[in-house]
Amino acid sequence: MLRTLGRITTLSTLLALALLVRPALAGAPLKPCRLDGIPNELQCGSLKRPLDPARPDGVSIDVHYVVVPALARNKQPDAVLLLAGGPGQSAINVAARVLPRLARLNNRRDLVFIDQRGTGKSAPLECADDSQLPITEQLEAGAQLRRLEACRNQLESLLYGRDGGLRFFTTTIAMQDMEAVREALGVPQWNLVGASYGTRAALEYLRQFPSRVRRTVIDGVAPPDMVLPASFSTDTQAALDKLFDANAKTHPALRDDWQRLLASLPRRVTVAQPLTGAPETFMVDRELLLRAVRPPLYQPALAAALPAALHIAATEGRFDGLFGLTSAFGSGKGMKLAMGMHFAVMCAEDVPRLADATDSPGKDFARMDAEGYARMCKTWPRGDVPADFYRIPPAPSPVLLMSGGADPATPPRHGERVAKALAVGHPERVQHLVVPEAGHGVSAVNCVRDLMFRFIDAKADAEALPQDGACAVRIPRPVAFQPVQAPAQGGAAK
C-alpha cells in the first residue's frame, strides 16, 4: 500500500497533507521500493493474473511492475510504458540502463516498467546462467540444445510450468497482462516505448487495445511476420557485408581475411575466457565462428574492432580479440535473457512459419539459425497464436518507428514494411526514421532522446509528427579500431 500519512487529528490537517502527498498513480497497490542504479525512491507493485486466460480460477501468476514517479507536481496523466526486448529481457532489470534516455519525459510523466510474464519476477522462465561456462559450451549448438532440454525439464516442474503451462507465455497473452496493469494503475492511456522484441509487443498491444494508446515509439522494428530465424541469416549477412564495404579503405584485405579464416576451419585454438581469464583450448568450426562474429555487429562501437580481430585471427591464429568482442556484447545488468520465455515466444510465433519464410539465406550464415531454432523448438510446448496476431492494422494514433542501417537483426527493411501497413488511411500518423550508421537501437543516440521527448510531449497529434531526425542521420560510422603494437626494443609504440 502507499505510505501512510500517520495519525491525523483534524480535518484541516488531513486536507493539507493530502495536497502535499501525491501518489505516483491513482488506484494502484504500490509500495515504496529501491532499484540498484536509480537513486530516487520508486513505487513497486504486482498484480495476480491467470496463467491461462480461459481459466480465471486456475493457476495464477504475479506480474510485477515498477513506477518511476514524475518529478513535477503538475504531471500529465498519460504514463510511459517501456516494453523490453529479447524476447526474455526483464523491463525492471533494464530500468536503470534506459532511464537516462527517458529523463525529460520523466519530468511530467510517470515511467512504468512491467516484467512481462516469464521474465524478471513475473513467473520467470529462466535457465541456468551460462556466462561462466567455457566459450565452446556457450556458443556450440549441441551444448545449447542440451542445456535447453535440461532447462525445460526444470521449468515444467514449477507450478506454472506443469500440465503444459509453458504454452501461456505468448506475446498476445502478455499484452493482456499489460492492459490489466494499466487498469489497476488508473492510467487513461499509455505512451508505448518498445525496443527490439518490445516493438513486436507494442504492435500487439496496439492491435488489441488501440484506444488505450496515445503515442508509440518502436525502435529496432521486429514485426510479428518477420519469421526471425529465417530473417536473421539474411540480415546478419547484410550487416557483415556492410562492415566489409565500410572498411574497404583502411582494411582492403578484410574480405580476403574472412574467406581465409573460413577456409582454415575447423581448427584448434587457445584463448582466455573473457570473464574468468582462464585459458581454454577448443575446436572452432564454421558455425562457432559465425556465432562469434554476430554479437559485435549489434553495436557499431564493438563492430569497429572486428576488422582488426578478424585480421589477427586469419593471419596469426589468435582468437582472443574476436571472442572478447563476443562476450562484451550483452554483458551488464539487465542484458541476460530468460531463455525459457525466449523459446516460449519463438517456438509459438516464429518457428511454425519457417516453411513459408521468403527471406533468402545469407551466403555465409545460410540456414544455421532456422535449423538451430527448429531443433530447439521440436519438444518445446507451443502456445496458440491468433491469426490476427500477424496482421498490422492502420495506426489509430501517431507512431514513430526507428531503424539502424547497420542493424544485423532488425534493419530498416522491416520498419519500412510496418510503416507502410500502419500508414494506410492516415500517412500523417506515421514516421520512419532511419539512421544509416546506427546498430541495434537508435534511441541510444543522444539527440534521439530529445526527438522522442518532443514526439510524446506534443499536445496535439497533428504536432507530434514529423520530427526532424537530421541530427542522428548525419552520425558517421565509428572509425575502425587499430591495435597499438608493442614498441620494439628502444623504439616507440606505433
SEBASE-147207 format. One line per 8 residues: number of its first residue (from 1); their letters; for each residue x, y, z of C-alpha. Coordinates in Angstrom, 2 decimals, always signed. Layout:
NUM> A> X/Y/Z; ...
This chain:
1> MLRTLGRI> +0.00/+0.00/+0.00; +1.01/+3.64/-0.34; +2.94/+5.11/+2.56; +0.55/+6.05/+5.35; +0.26/+9.66/+6.42; +0.31/+8.98/+10.12; -2.40/+9.79/+12.58; -4.45/+12.82/+11.56
9> TTLSTLLA> -6.41/+14.56/+14.26; -8.19/+17.32/+12.40; -9.90/+17.58/+9.04; -7.87/+20.65/+8.10; -4.59/+18.83/+8.73; -5.81/+15.89/+6.64; -6.65/+18.15/+3.71; -3.32/+19.95/+3.93
17> LALLVRPA> -1.33/+16.74/+3.91; -3.41/+15.33/+1.07; -2.27/+18.23/-1.08; +1.37/+17.57/-0.23; +1.48/+13.81/-0.66; +0.85/+12.77/-4.27; +0.84/+9.07/-5.19; +2.64/+8.05/-8.37
25> LAGAPLKP> -0.56/+6.74/-9.95; -4.04/+6.69/-8.51; -5.68/+3.38/-7.70; -2.51/+1.28/-7.73; -1.48/-1.16/-4.97; +2.00/+0.31/-4.72; +4.67/+0.45/-2.04; +7.96/+2.36/-1.82
33> CRLDGIPN> +10.98/+0.48/-3.17; +14.51/+0.91/-4.48; +16.36/-0.39/-7.53; +20.13/-0.64/-7.96; +21.39/+2.17/-10.15; +18.43/+4.51/-9.53; +18.94/+6.98/-6.65; +15.31/+8.03/-6.23
41> ELQCGSLK> +12.65/+6.15/-4.30; +10.30/+4.28/-6.62; +6.91/+2.60/-6.33; +6.59/-1.17/-6.78; +3.57/-3.40/-7.14; +2.28/-6.68/-8.50; -0.96/-7.97/-9.95; -2.34/-11.51/-9.91
49> RPLDPARP> -3.13/-12.81/-13.36; -4.47/-16.17/-14.55; -1.81/-18.28/-16.19; -4.40/-19.46/-18.70; -6.82/-16.62/-19.61; -9.53/-19.21/-20.34; -9.31/-20.47/-16.74; -9.52/-17.39/-14.49
57> DGVSIDVH> -9.97/-19.62/-11.43; -6.97/-21.81/-12.25; -3.27/-21.31/-11.58; -2.32/-17.64/-11.19; +0.95/-15.78/-11.53; +2.14/-12.44/-10.14; +3.03/-9.79/-12.71; +5.46/-7.30/-11.15
65> YVVVPALA> +5.91/-3.66/-12.10; +7.79/-0.53/-11.04; +6.65/+3.07/-11.36; +9.20/+5.88/-11.57; +7.09/+8.84/-10.39; +7.06/+12.05/-12.39; +9.24/+14.76/-10.84; +6.93/+17.71/-11.45
73> RNKQPDAV> +3.89/+18.23/-9.27; +1.72/+19.21/-12.25; +2.16/+15.93/-14.14; +0.45/+14.54/-17.22; -1.92/+11.57/-16.77; -0.57/+9.51/-19.71; +2.30/+7.40/-18.38; +5.15/+5.97/-20.47
81> LLLAGGPG> +5.34/+2.17/-20.64; +8.69/+0.59/-21.53; +8.43/-2.74/-23.38; +11.71/-4.66/-23.12; +13.49/-6.70/-25.78; +14.70/-10.23/-26.17; +12.29/-11.88/-26.07; +13.21/-12.64/-22.47
89> QSAINVAA> +14.53/-9.35/-21.10; +13.29/-8.02/-17.75; +11.98/-4.46/-18.09; +12.61/-3.82/-14.39; +16.21/-5.04/-14.58; +16.92/-2.79/-17.54; +15.25/+0.28/-15.99; +18.45/+1.85/-14.65
97> RVLPRLAR> +20.09/+1.41/-18.04; +17.37/+3.13/-20.08; +16.19/+5.72/-17.55; +18.66/+8.38/-18.78; +17.11/+8.15/-22.25; +13.68/+8.93/-20.80; +14.75/+11.55/-18.23; +12.99/+14.50/-19.90
105> LNNRRDLV> +9.79/+12.51/-20.26; +10.00/+11.61/-16.58; +9.73/+15.25/-15.59; +5.97/+15.32/-16.12; +5.12/+11.68/-16.79; +5.36/+8.53/-14.74; +7.52/+5.81/-16.28; +6.27/+2.25/-15.87
113> FIDQRGTG> +8.39/-0.90/-16.19; +6.48/-4.20/-16.20; +8.25/-7.54/-16.09; +6.48/-9.39/-18.89; +5.30/-12.84/-17.82; +8.25/-15.22/-17.97; +10.85/-12.54/-17.16; +12.28/-10.91/-14.06
121> KSAPLECA> +9.99/-11.54/-11.11; +6.88/-12.34/-13.17; +6.79/-16.17/-13.18; +10.33/-16.26/-14.58; +11.28/-18.90/-17.13; +15.00/-18.61/-16.50; +17.66/-21.13/-17.39; +21.00/-21.54/-15.64
129> DDSQLPIT> +23.48/-18.69/-16.16; +25.99/-19.76/-18.82; +28.26/-16.69/-18.76; +30.94/-18.52/-16.76; +30.91/-21.61/-18.96; +33.71/-22.38/-21.38; +33.36/-20.44/-24.63; +32.63/-23.51/-26.72
137> EQLEAGAQ> +29.87/-24.53/-24.30; +28.27/-21.10/-24.64; +28.27/-20.99/-28.43; +28.20/-24.59/-29.66; +24.74/-25.59/-30.90; +24.72/-29.09/-29.41; +25.68/-27.79/-25.97; +22.98/-25.12/-26.17
145> LRRLEACR> +20.38/-27.75/-27.05; +21.38/-29.94/-24.10; +21.14/-27.01/-21.70; +17.74/-26.02/-23.08; +16.38/-29.56/-22.65; +17.56/-29.56/-19.03; +16.05/-26.13/-18.51; +12.69/-27.17/-19.97
153> NQLESLLY> +12.54/-30.18/-17.65; +13.27/-27.92/-14.69; +10.66/-25.32/-15.70; +7.97/-27.97/-16.21; +8.38/-28.91/-12.55; +7.28/-25.43/-11.44; +3.65/-24.81/-10.54; +3.12/-22.55/-13.57
161> GRDGGLRF> +5.09/-24.91/-15.81; +3.10/-28.08/-15.14; +0.47/-29.56/-17.43; +1.52/-27.53/-20.46; +1.79/-24.25/-18.55; +4.71/-23.13/-20.71; +2.19/-22.62/-23.54; +0.79/-19.48/-21.89
169> FTTTIAMQ> +3.74/-17.12/-22.32; +2.91/-15.76/-25.76; +3.04/-12.08/-26.69; -0.73/-11.91/-27.08; -1.43/-13.11/-23.53; +1.36/-10.96/-22.12; -0.15/-7.80/-23.60; -3.40/-8.63/-21.84
177> DMEAVREA> -1.38/-8.54/-18.62; -0.11/-5.08/-19.58; -3.68/-3.90/-20.10; -4.68/-5.25/-16.69; -1.83/-3.31/-15.09; -2.94/-0.15/-16.88; -6.41/-0.55/-15.43; -5.02/-1.22/-11.95
185> LGVPQWNL> -2.85/+1.89/-12.09; -5.68/+4.05/-13.40; -3.72/+5.22/-16.45; -6.13/+6.52/-19.12; -3.68/+5.87/-21.97; -0.11/+4.59/-22.35; +2.68/+6.13/-24.36; +4.41/+2.95/-25.55
193> VGASYGTR> +8.18/+2.75/-25.98; +9.30/-0.62/-27.35; +12.77/-1.78/-28.36; +13.68/-4.85/-30.44; +11.22/-7.61/-29.44; +9.46/-4.87/-27.45; +8.39/-3.41/-30.80; +6.51/-6.64/-31.55
201> AALEYLRQ> +4.91/-6.40/-28.11; +3.96/-2.76/-28.74; +2.38/-3.59/-32.10; +0.38/-6.40/-30.49; -0.79/-4.15/-27.65; -1.76/-1.53/-30.22; -3.70/-4.17/-32.17; -5.61/-5.46/-29.15
209> FPSRVRRT> -6.17/-2.18/-27.31; -5.95/+0.66/-29.86; -7.93/+3.19/-27.79; -5.57/+2.76/-24.82; -2.50/+4.06/-26.67; -1.73/+7.76/-27.09; +1.67/+7.61/-28.81; +4.01/+4.75/-29.81
217> VIDGVAPP> +7.77/+4.65/-30.31; +9.21/+1.42/-31.74; +12.98/+1.19/-32.03; +14.54/-1.69/-34.00; +11.32/-2.97/-35.55; +10.70/-6.72/-35.11; +7.21/-7.23/-36.58; +5.19/-10.38/-35.90
225> DMVLPASF> +5.54/-11.55/-39.51; +9.33/-11.42/-39.77; +9.97/-15.17/-39.04; +13.06/-14.31/-37.05; +15.17/-17.46/-37.51; +14.98/-17.04/-41.30; +15.41/-13.26/-41.42; +18.33/-13.49/-39.01
233> STDTQAAL> +20.52/-15.09/-41.68; +19.60/-12.52/-44.33; +20.03/-9.50/-42.09; +23.25/-10.57/-40.35; +24.84/-11.30/-43.72; +23.86/-7.82/-44.93; +25.36/-6.22/-41.81; +28.60/-8.17/-42.20
241> DKLFDANA> +28.88/-7.25/-45.89; +28.26/-3.61/-44.97; +31.11/-3.83/-42.44; +33.43/-5.12/-45.17; +32.41/-2.30/-47.53; +32.72/+0.41/-44.86; +36.28/-0.64/-44.02; +37.49/-1.26/-47.58
249> KTHPALRD> +39.97/+1.64/-47.45; +41.52/+1.01/-44.04; +41.36/-2.81/-44.33; +41.42/-3.60/-48.08; +42.16/-7.27/-47.41; +39.30/-7.74/-44.94; +37.14/-9.86/-47.26; +40.16/-11.99/-48.08
257> DWQRLLAS> +40.89/-12.33/-44.35; +37.33/-13.50/-43.79; +37.48/-16.11/-46.55; +40.91/-17.27/-45.38; +39.54/-17.63/-41.86; +36.54/-19.65/-43.03; +38.75/-21.88/-45.16; +41.05/-22.59/-42.19
265> LPRRVTVA> +38.28/-24.20/-40.13; +37.94/-26.37/-38.22; +41.00/-25.55/-36.13; +42.04/-25.90/-32.51; +42.66/-22.61/-30.70; +43.55/-21.47/-27.21; +42.02/-18.26/-25.82; +41.47/-16.68/-22.44
273> QPLTGAPE> +37.87/-16.97/-21.21; +36.83/-13.28/-21.33; +35.18/-13.24/-17.87; +37.44/-15.58/-15.92; +40.75/-15.14/-17.75; +41.34/-18.90/-17.64; +42.94/-20.31/-20.83; +40.67/-22.56/-22.87
281> TFMVDREL> +41.55/-24.84/-25.76; +38.74/-25.86/-28.09; +37.86/-26.53/-31.72; +36.47/-23.65/-33.77; +34.28/-24.77/-36.66; +32.36/-22.68/-39.18; +29.17/-22.43/-37.11; +31.05/-21.42/-33.97
289> LLRAVRPP> +32.85/-18.66/-35.86; +29.60/-17.33/-37.32; +28.01/-17.29/-33.88; +31.03/-15.42/-32.52; +31.12/-12.72/-35.20; +27.42/-11.81/-34.94; +27.13/-10.13/-31.47; +29.65/-7.31/-32.10
297> LYQPALAA> +27.67/-6.29/-35.20; +24.83/-5.12/-32.94; +26.88/-2.19/-31.63; +28.92/-0.05/-34.07; +31.48/+0.71/-31.35; +32.19/-3.01/-30.97; +31.95/-3.67/-34.70; +34.72/-1.11/-35.22
305> ALPAALHI> +37.11/-3.59/-33.60; +36.02/-6.54/-35.76; +38.31/-5.81/-38.76; +41.42/-5.97/-36.56; +40.15/-9.01/-34.65; +39.37/-10.90/-37.87; +42.71/-9.97/-39.43; +44.66/-11.20/-36.40
313> AATEGRFD> +42.65/-14.43/-36.28; +43.17/-15.06/-40.01; +46.87/-14.18/-40.21; +48.20/-15.04/-36.75; +45.70/-17.62/-35.48; +44.91/-15.59/-32.36; +41.20/-15.53/-31.48; +41.26/-13.72/-28.11
321> GLFGLTSA> +40.13/-10.42/-29.62; +37.22/-11.95/-31.51; +35.84/-13.92/-28.58; +36.43/-10.96/-26.28; +34.19/-8.83/-28.50; +31.56/-11.58/-28.49; +31.45/-11.60/-24.70; +31.46/-7.80/-24.45
329> FGSGKGMK> +28.06/-7.64/-26.13; +25.26/-8.47/-23.73; +27.31/-8.00/-20.60; +25.97/-5.89/-17.76; +22.91/-5.80/-15.58; +19.61/-6.33/-17.35; +21.05/-7.86/-20.51; +20.59/-11.51/-19.53
337> LAMGMHFA> +17.56/-13.14/-21.14; +15.11/-15.56/-19.56; +15.74/-18.22/-22.18; +12.65/-20.25/-21.28; +10.47/-17.25/-22.08; +12.56/-16.61/-25.22; +11.76/-20.04/-26.62; +8.15/-19.91/-25.42
345> VMCAEDVP> +7.70/-16.93/-27.75; +9.90/-18.06/-30.63; +8.58/-21.62/-30.75; +4.97/-20.40/-30.83; +5.19/-17.31/-33.04; +8.11/-17.71/-35.46; +9.32/-21.29/-35.91; +5.95/-22.71/-37.11
353> RLADATDS> +6.11/-20.31/-40.08; +9.64/-21.21/-41.20; +8.39/-23.26/-44.14; +6.64/-20.19/-45.54; +9.51/-17.75/-44.98; +10.57/-15.83/-48.11; +13.92/-14.47/-46.87; +16.93/-15.50/-48.93
361> PGKDFARM> +19.55/-17.10/-46.65; +22.87/-15.25/-46.34; +25.73/-16.85/-48.26; +27.77/-17.43/-45.09; +25.05/-17.86/-42.45; +22.81/-19.99/-44.71; +20.12/-21.84/-42.68; +22.12/-22.09/-39.47
369> DAEGYARM> +19.59/-20.20/-37.34; +16.49/-21.72/-38.91; +17.79/-25.23/-38.35; +19.00/-24.43/-34.85; +15.68/-22.99/-33.68; +13.77/-25.83/-35.36; +15.80/-28.35/-33.33; +15.35/-26.45/-30.09
377> CKTWPRGD> +11.61/-25.98/-30.61; +10.95/-29.59/-31.54; +9.97/-30.55/-27.99; +9.06/-27.15/-26.57; +5.38/-26.70/-25.55; +3.79/-24.47/-28.19; +1.20/-21.82/-27.38; -1.74/-20.85/-29.58
385> VPADFYRI> -1.31/-17.70/-31.64; -4.38/-15.98/-33.16; -4.26/-15.43/-36.91; -4.76/-11.68/-36.43; -1.50/-11.53/-34.47; +0.34/-11.40/-37.80; -1.83/-8.59/-39.13; -0.77/-4.95/-38.63
393> PPAPSPVL> -3.84/-2.68/-38.76; -3.66/+1.04/-39.59; -2.31/+3.20/-36.78; -5.06/+4.65/-34.56; -2.62/+7.25/-33.16; +0.86/+8.61/-34.01; +3.66/+6.05/-34.33; +7.38/+6.84/-34.61
401> LMSGGADP> +9.47/+3.97/-36.00; +13.28/+3.97/-35.81; +15.78/+1.71/-37.57; +19.57/+1.44/-37.69; +21.05/+0.92/-41.12; +23.80/-1.32/-39.71; +21.48/-3.41/-37.54; +22.06/-7.17/-38.04
409> ATPPRHGE> +18.69/-8.18/-36.56; +16.05/-5.51/-37.27; +17.33/-3.40/-40.21; +15.21/-0.78/-42.00; +13.51/-3.23/-44.38; +11.30/-4.45/-41.52; +10.48/-0.92/-40.37; +9.57/+0.07/-43.92
417> RVAKALAV> +7.07/-2.78/-44.19; +5.47/-1.94/-40.84; +5.35/+1.79/-41.57; +3.53/+1.13/-44.82; +0.89/-1.00/-43.08; +0.42/+1.48/-40.23; +0.08/+4.43/-42.60; -2.92/+3.08/-44.53
425> GHPERVQH> -5.59/+5.77/-44.49; -3.59/+8.16/-42.29; +0.00/+8.57/-43.52; +0.40/+11.66/-41.32; +0.29/+9.41/-38.25; +3.47/+7.51/-39.14; +7.15/+8.39/-39.49; +10.04/+6.00/-40.07
433> LVVPEAGH> +13.42/+7.42/-39.05; +16.41/+5.55/-40.48; +19.87/+6.24/-39.03; +22.24/+4.75/-41.65; +25.21/+4.02/-39.37; +23.36/+3.03/-36.20; +23.20/-0.54/-34.99; +20.53/-2.32/-32.95
441> GVSAVNCV> +18.82/+0.50/-31.08; +18.58/+4.10/-32.29; +17.33/+5.58/-29.01; +20.86/+5.30/-27.59; +21.86/+8.23/-29.85; +21.82/+11.33/-27.67; +19.81/+13.66/-29.89; +17.18/+10.96/-30.48
449> RDLMFRFI> +16.22/+11.24/-26.82; +15.10/+14.83/-27.40; +13.28/+13.76/-30.56; +11.36/+11.10/-28.61; +10.51/+13.66/-25.95; +9.13/+16.12/-28.49; +7.08/+13.39/-30.15; +5.44/+12.19/-26.92
457> DAKADAEA> +5.16/+15.63/-25.30; +3.40/+17.28/-28.26; -0.08/+18.26/-27.07; -1.93/+17.52/-30.31; -1.49/+14.54/-32.62; -1.05/+16.90/-35.56; +2.00/+18.41/-33.82; +3.65/+15.07/-32.99
465> LPQDGACA> +4.90/+14.24/-36.49; +7.03/+14.65/-38.46; +10.08/+15.02/-36.25; +13.41/+16.31/-37.52; +15.93/+13.49/-37.21; +18.78/+15.12/-39.16; +20.96/+15.19/-36.03; +21.00/+11.39/-35.95
473> VRIPRPVA> +21.09/+10.71/-39.69; +24.42/+12.57/-40.03; +26.23/+10.50/-37.39; +29.14/+8.62/-39.04; +30.18/+5.02/-38.51; +32.88/+4.71/-35.79; +36.40/+4.60/-37.22; +37.90/+1.12/-37.34
481> FQPVQAPA> +40.00/+0.29/-34.29; +43.74/-0.02/-34.87; +45.53/-2.08/-32.22; +48.59/-0.46/-30.65; +51.69/-2.50/-31.31; +54.19/-3.04/-28.54; +57.34/-0.98/-29.18; +60.46/-2.72/-30.40
489> QGGAAK> +63.47/-2.61/-28.12; +64.43/+1.04/-27.80; +61.65/+2.18/-30.15; +58.33/+3.97/-29.79; +54.90/+2.40/-29.93; +53.23/+2.51/-33.32
